[in-house]
Amino acid sequence: MNILVAIDFSKGSIHALEYAINYANIMKADIQMVWVNDINTPETVFSSVATELRREKKKNFEKLLTKYRKELIHGKLNYILKKGKVHQEIAKQVISTNANLIFTGTHGITGFEEYWIGSNAYRIITYAPCPVITLRNEYKFKKSIKKILFTVDNSPKTLQKLEPTTEVAKLFNSHIHILSIYATSMSLMHRRVDDKLEKVKKHLAKNDIAFTVEKVKNDNITTTVLKYAEKNNVDLISIMTDQERSNAGVFLGTSPRQIISNSAFPVLCIQPSGIKIITK
C-alpha cells in the first residue's frame, strides 16, 4: 500500500502529512512525500540556484523524516524531489508507485498564492489517477474517522464514489451518513434518486457498515452538504469531482470546487473514471 503527500513545506502540507500518517497506520501503508520544483527557468542558466534549492529541500525533508518516521508504525516514510508542473509530476508519481491515495492541504478561499499546494490543489485533484483527500490547515483531526458523509443525488456518476467510501469505512469502522438530495421538484428525478439510495443502502448493509439516511429537498447542493456536515460534525465528506472539459482543458465542476474550498472538514475526492479502490 502506498500513500503520496504533496509537500511544499507550508503548515498546510505538514498538517496533511500528519493526517496521512493516521491513514497509513491503519492501512499499513508506506508514505512518500513529494515536492515539485515548478519554477520555469532554464537550469543551464540558473544551475547553481537550482542545485542550492534542491539541497535546501533535501535538508527540510531530512528534518521531516527525523520528526515523523517513528510515528509511521507499519510502513516506511520517504521523499522524492521532482521538477515540472506540480499536478503532472504527482500524477506520474502515483502511476510509478501504484499509489492508493494522495493527501494535499488546501488553504481554501483565503489561499496564499505563494504556496503551490494552495493554487494547485484543484489541478492535483482533477488530474490524479487515484482518490485525493484534502484538508484545511486549521482542521483539528482525530485519530479515527467515525462519521463519513455520503451524498446521493441525481448526477449519473454519484454512485462511483460508493466503493472507495466503503473501503474507508471498513478501515476505520465508520458510520456513514447518507444524505439524499432532491434538487428538483420533478417526481421522476425523485424516483431516480430513491433508486440510487436503495442501491447504496443494500451495498452498505452487505458490507456490515452502519448507516443513517436523511432526505433533503434543496437545489443548492453545496450549501446542503456543508450545513449537514457542520450540524453532524462529520469526520470526512465523500464527493465525486464531476470533472468538466473545455477547450482550455479539464476542470472541476462548480459544486465540488465550492465544497472543497469551503469545507471545514476533510474531503475525499473521487474521480469519475480511473478510480483506484482503497483496499487493505
N, C-alpha and C positions, 0 to 999 in steps of 0.2 A: 504494500500500500504506500502511496506517495502523495504528499501534500506540497503545494507550492505557495509561498507567501511573497507577495510583491513588496519589496523594501526600498524606501528612499531615505530611511533613517529619520524621518519625521516621527513625532509622537504617535500619529495615527497609524503608521505602518508597524511600529513596535507594538502598539496595542493589538493590532491584527495578529501579529506573531504570537503574543501571549494567549490570545483567544484560540488560535490554531493549535497550540500545544494541548489544550483540553481535548480537542477532537482527536489529535494524533494518539494521545494516551489511551483513548477508548478504542480507536481503530487499529492500534498497534502499528502505526504508520511512521515512515520517515518524513522529515520536513526539509525542503530545500528552499532557502531564501534566495530571491532573485533581484539583483539590481541591474538596471539598464542605463547605460550612458546614451542619452538621446540627443546630445549636443551635436548638431550637424556642421562640423568643421573638419577640414582635411587633416588627418593625423600627421601627414608629412610636414605640414606647416607648424602644427602645434604638438608635435610628438612628445616634447618634454612635459607640456601641460597635461596631456592625456596620460602619460606614464605616472605623473605625480598624483593625478586624480585617482587612478586605479590603486596606487599604493595606499592612498588615504582611505579608500573604501574597503580595502582588504583589512586594514587596521581596525576599522569600525566593525567589520564582520567578526574579526577575531574576538573583539570585546563582547559581541553578542553571543558567540559560541561559549565563551567563558561563563557568561551570566546565565544562559538558558539551557545549555547542554544537559545538565543534571536534571532539569525539570522534565525532559522528554524521557519517559520511563522505558518504553519498549523499542523505540526507533532511534535513528541517527539524525543529527542536525548538521546540515552543511550549507554551503552557499555557492553561487556562481555569479560571475560578472559578465554581462553581455553588452553589446553595442548595437544600436539601431533604433527602430520605433518600438516603444515600450510594449504595446499590445501585440505586435507581431512576434517579438522575441519571446514574450511569455507564452504565447500560443505554441511557438516552436518547441519551447522547453517542456510544455505539457505533453506534446507528442513524443519527444525523445525520451522522457522519463516515465511515460504512461501514467501521468498524474491523475488522481481521482477528484481532487478539489483544489481550487485556488482561493486564497484569502487575500482580501485587499481592504485597506482602510479608505474611508471617504470622508471628506470634510463637509459634504452636503452642500446646501445652498449658500453657505458662507465660505466656500472653498478658497484656498490660498493657491494662486496660480503658480507660485514658485515651486510648489511640490508637485511633481508629476503624478504622484499617487492620487491627488485630487482631480486634476484636469484630465487624466487618462483612465479614471476608474470605469467610465461608461464604455470606453473602447475595449478595455480588458474584458468586460462582461460580454460585449457584443461579439468579439472575435474568439473568445476562449472555446476550445473544443470539449470543455467539461463544465460542471456546475461551479459557480463562483459565490462565495459568501462575503458580503460587505458589512462593515460596521463603522459607526461613528466613534471618534476618539473619546467622547465623553461617556460612552455607554459602559456602565459598570456590570460586567458579565458575571454569571455564576459558573460554578464548575460543571453544572449539568444543564441539559435542555429539557425542561419539564413540560413546557407548553409550546406547541407549534401551531401557527395559524395557517390554514389551508383554504384558499378561496375556490369556489366553484361558480363559474359564470357561463355566459353563452358563447364565449370565444371557442373556436373549433379545436384549439390545441390545449385547452385548460387542463385536461387530464394527463398530459405528457409529464407533468411535474409530480404525478402520484407516486410512481415507483421510487424515484430518488428521495422524496419526502418520507416515504415509508421506511426506507433503509436508515435514514437519520433517526426516525422514531424508534426503530429497533435497537439501534446502538445506544440510545440514551433512555430507553423505556419511557418515551414521551407520551403525553396525552395530546391528541390532535383536535384542535378547534376548527371544525368545518364551518366556513361562512359562505352560505349560499346567497348569491347576489342576483336579484332580478332587476335589470337595468331598464326594462321597458314594461309597458302595461299589456303587451300582447300575450294572450294565453298560450299561443303556440310556442313562444320563446320560453315561457314559464315551464311548459312541459319538457322542453329540451334541457333546461337547467335541472329539473327534477330527475330526468333520466340519468344525467351525469352524476347527480348527487347519489342516486341509488348505487351506481357503479362504484363510487368512492366508498360508500358505507360497506358494501359487500367485500371489497378488497381489504379494507382495514380490519373488518371482522375476521376474515380468513387468515390474516396475519397476527391475530390476537392483539391488536392495538386499540387501546381505549380512545373513544372519541365522543364529542358532543356536536350538536348541529344547531345553528341559528340561521334563520332566513330573514333577509333584509331586502326591502324594495327601495332602491336608490340608483339614479342614473350616474352618480359620481362615485366611481369605483375607488378612486384614490382616497377620498375622504372617508368612505365607508370602511375601508381596510385599516387606515391609520387610527380612526376612532375606536374601532373594535380592539385593535392591538393594545392601545393605551388603556382602555377600560378593563381589559382582562390581563394586562401586564404579561404579555406573552414573551417567550424567550427567542423566538425565531419566526419570521414571516417567509412563507414559501410562495414564489411567484414565477410565472412564465415571463420571459423577457419580451415576447411579442415583437420580434425584430421586424423592421420595415426596410425596404430597399428603395433607393432613388438613384438618379444619375450621379449623385455625389458619393454613393457608397451605401453601406449598411449602418442603420442607426436604431436606437431603441424607440419603442412606441411611447406615446405620451404617458400613459398610466404607469408602466413600470419605472420609467425615468423619474416621475414625480414621487413614487413610493420610495425608491432608493434614495433620492435627495432629501426627503422629509422624514423618513422613518427614524425614530429614536431607538429602534431595535435592529438587530442583525437581520439581513435579508438573504435568503437562499435563492439565487437567480438561476433558473433552469432555461437553457436554450431550447428552442422549438425543434431542433434537429441535431443529430450527432451527440445525443446525450450519453454521458458515461454514468453508469449506475454505481452508486457507492455501496460496496459490499465489504463484509468482514474478511 
